[in-house]
Amino acid sequence: MAAMIRLFRSSSSLISRSLSTAAASETVKSQSYPHSTSVEPKAKSVQWVFLGCPGVGKGTYASRLSTLLGVPHIATGDLVRDELKSSGPLSKQLAEIVNQGKLVSDEIILNLLSKRLESGEAKGEAGFILDGFPRTVRQAEILTEVTDIDLVVNLKLPERVLVEKCLGRRICSECGKNFNVASIDVAGENGAPRISMAPLNPPSQCISKLITRADDTEAIVKERLSIYWDKSQPVEDFYRSQGKLLEFDLPGGIPESWPKLLEVLNLDEQEHKLSAAA
Ligand SMILES: Nc1ncnc2c1ncn2[C@@H]1O[C@H](COP(=O)(O)OP(=O)(O)O)[C@@H](O)[C@H]1O
């Protein structure tokens, strides 16, 4: 136990050093979130967290917002998968955990995140959109100890849609882009609206190179969902009680959801300006 605490301490102090540098740059403060926003993207560096079940689209929307706001999108799932691809000593140990849909230890995640933040700091990165972290209340507490989070966006979809989306997910092994071959049309239950999502098909040059994540099988997706309800949903309550949680029910696929998300974040004007300038 003492060894574990020492490891947490050293990991959090690493994170602390990296994050406090990011925080030293001008940061959007939380007073206007989650009810109304007045962000001036690019001019300020946000420190946001994306929460949501496996398959909800955290990576998609966090990545789009990171481009719009000029801050790095840091996904701990990607850090874990990069480590898995390497031949490092951690790789075999991680494969067993991840392929069963279980959570990696806080110690490993904090080390991977610290390394990523340090390399970003060296490149002059400021702010961040975190995706997949924090995933436990303990991780959220550690994050609170080391920096201020401005806003936590909680993306939501019905469970049936989540499973179908995970099973339809494909990645091009060459260009790394994500696609989804699922054609989703789920009737609304208990007064919720119907949800339809057209497939996001790959271009012809990617078709022969598509791969599926080893943890995107039906049994493992269900295991990941049950771990989410058990370990990660309390993180929603953690941030809700701090008034930082912005709940966002996705109305459909990217064409329907992206403009609505920009609207609730008060970023729609900004996107118009950017697309007009492009
Ligand atoms: N913050 C974290 N804590 C523990 N394990 C994590 C964390 N982030 C990622 N992982 C590991 O990496 C896997 C893939 O993460 P991610 O791509 O975020 O998955 P999901 O699609 O389930 O949201 C997780 O199932 C887990 O094993």
The ligand as an SDF file (V2000), in Angstrom:
LIG
                    3D

 27 29  0  0  0  0  0  0  0  0999 V2000
   -8.2750    6.7210  -17.4780 N   0  0  0  0  0  0  0  0  0  0  0  0
   -8.1430    5.4000  -17.6490 C   0  0  0  0  0  0  0  0  0  0  0  0
   -8.0520    4.5550  -16.5830 N   0  0  0  0  0  0  0  0  0  0  0  0
   -7.9140    3.2310  -16.7250 C   0  0  0  0  0  0  0  0  0  0  0  0
   -7.8630    2.6100  -17.9200 N   0  0  0  0  0  0  0  0  0  0  0  0
   -7.9500    3.3850  -19.0350 C   0  0  0  0  0  0  0  0  0  0  0  0
   -8.0890    4.8140  -18.9520 C   0  0  0  0  0  0  0  0  0  0  0  0
   -8.1270    5.3200  -20.2140 N   0  0  0  0  0  0  0  0  0  0  0  0
   -8.0330    4.2630  -21.0400 C   0  0  0  0  0  0  0  0  0  0  0  0
   -7.9230    3.1070  -20.3410 N   0  0  0  0  0  0  0  0  0  0  0  0
   -7.7830    1.7440  -20.9010 C   0  0  0  0  0  0  0  0  0  0  0  0
   -7.7660    1.8320  -22.3260 O   0  0  0  0  0  0  0  0  0  0  0  0
   -8.9180    1.1780  -22.8830 C   0  0  0  0  0  0  0  0  0  0  0  0
   -9.3980    1.9410  -24.0910 C   0  0  0  0  0  0  0  0  0  0  0  0
   -9.7600    3.2450  -23.7120 O   0  0  0  0  0  0  0  0  0  0  0  0
  -10.7790    4.1310  -24.5840 P   0  0  0  0  0  0  0  0  0  0  0  0
  -10.3350    4.1370  -25.9940 O   0  0  0  0  0  0  0  0  0  0  0  0
  -10.9280    5.4360  -23.8870 O   0  0  0  0  0  0  0  0  0  0  0  0
  -12.0770    3.2220  -24.4670 O   0  0  0  0  0  0  0  0  0  0  0  0
  -13.6400    3.4080  -24.6030 P   0  0  0  0  0  0  0  0  0  0  0  0
  -13.9330    3.2840  -26.0750 O   0  0  0  0  0  0  0  0  0  0  0  0
  -14.1170    2.2040  -23.8140 O   0  0  0  0  0  0  0  0  0  0  0  0
  -14.0850    4.7210  -24.0190 O   0  0  0  0  0  0  0  0  0  0  0  0
   -9.9040    1.0910  -21.7340 C   0  0  0  0  0  0  0  0  0  0  0  0
  -10.8270    0.0200  -21.8700 O   0  0  0  0  0  0  0  0  0  0  0  0
   -8.9640    0.8480  -20.5470 C   0  0  0  0  0  0  0  0  0  0  0  0
   -8.4890   -0.4840  -20.5250 O   0  0  0  0  0  0  0  0  0  0  0  0
  1  2  1  0
  2  3  1  0
  2  7  2  0
  3  4  2  0
  4  5  1  0
  5  6  2  0
  6  7  1  0
  6 10  1  0
  7  8  1  0
  8  9  2  0
  9 10  1  0
 10 11  1  0
 11 12  1  0
 11 26  1  0
 12 13  1  0
 13 14  1  0
 13 24  1  0
 14 15  1  0
 15 16  1  0
 16 17  2  0
 16 18  1  0
 16 19  1  0
 19 20  1  0
 20 21  2  0
 20 22  1  0
 20 23  1  0
 24 25  1  0
 24 26  1  0
 26 27  1  0
M  END
$$$$
